[in-house]
Amino acid sequence: MSETTHDSAPPRDVPLAELAARHGLSVSGARPSLPQYVRQLWGRRHFIVAFSQAKLTAQYSQAKLGQVWQVATPLLNALVYFLIFGLLLESRGGMGNDEYVPFLVTGVFVFTFTQASVLAGVKSISGNLGLVRALHFPRASLPISFSLQQLQQLLFSMTVLVIIVVSFGYMPSFTWFLVVPALALQFVFNCGLAMIMARWGSGTPDLAQLMPFVLRTWMYASGVMFPLRHMIEKRDWPGWVADVVSANPAAVYMDLVRYALIDGAYRDTVPAATGLYALGWALVVGIGGFLYFWKAEERYGRG
């Protein structure tokens, strides 16, 4: 009886990795190269937009006032801060109501944009594990989509902000166009920060419980409710403290939008380098956050 041979059986001395490469097989869920990842992300751009719009629509679907809360929530926060910091503590830095109210509302709206992006980014992977494990797509789509959702919400709220600013006597001017690059740079910064938080949150879900306290501290240190530079001068702190305050990314983007919309004494206090700070933070955190998130692409949804 002749011995039967099986030509399809792999030789036992051939490494499995070499055999897989010979037949065009690759590791399931392996991290793609950076150019491939960028192309995949661009290919999912319609999903990113549609997902952000769906999340925005569903955010207040259970509330009777619905999307009105997109504007009502930051306005109510601004009212509380006005009562506490503007009236009780008198921390307005010499500004009258005609300047302080637009200053305060602008700060609340702009900081809320970053705050909400960070909070959504922390839970973007850990809170969507079913989607992450069921479908193959670049995971950066999720934190970017949540940041885009917050941008859409901010743009919706900007209509109310414009009405408030105009009602206090600040008429539209050419400087208002500076709002567009300011928010664009802030969006890039927010996306990078959301991706950093998404990677951390995917491995440490408890981080979502800690972040509100961190963000609240950041808010108080960023001059949302009072002019920081006036407070520093009042307390005669060292000059380097003013430099650190001026470079704080949250304060930087608020300063740019306030500079664009509010003509008054505060505009003269905004450092000339604020635009460069805004560009630098957008590039460093935006690009750095993207690379940091991409490095762990194959680990999201595992375990």
Secondary structure, 3 states (H helix, E strand, C coil): CCCCCCCCCCCCCCCHHHHHHHCCCCCCCCCCCHHHHHHHHHHCHHHHHHHHHHHHHHHCCCCCCHHHHHHHHHHHHHHHHHHHHHHHCCCCCCCCHHHHHHHHHHHHHHHHHHHHHHHHHHCCCHHHHHHHHHCCCCCCHHHHHHHHHHHHHHHHHHHHHHHHHHHCCCCCCHHHHHHHHHHHHHHHHHHHHHHHHHHHHHHCCCHHHHHHHHHHHHHHCCCCCCCHHHHHHHHCCCHHHHHHHHHCHHHHHHHHHHHHHCCCHHHHHCCCCHHHHHHHHHHHHHHHHHHHHHHCHHHCCCC
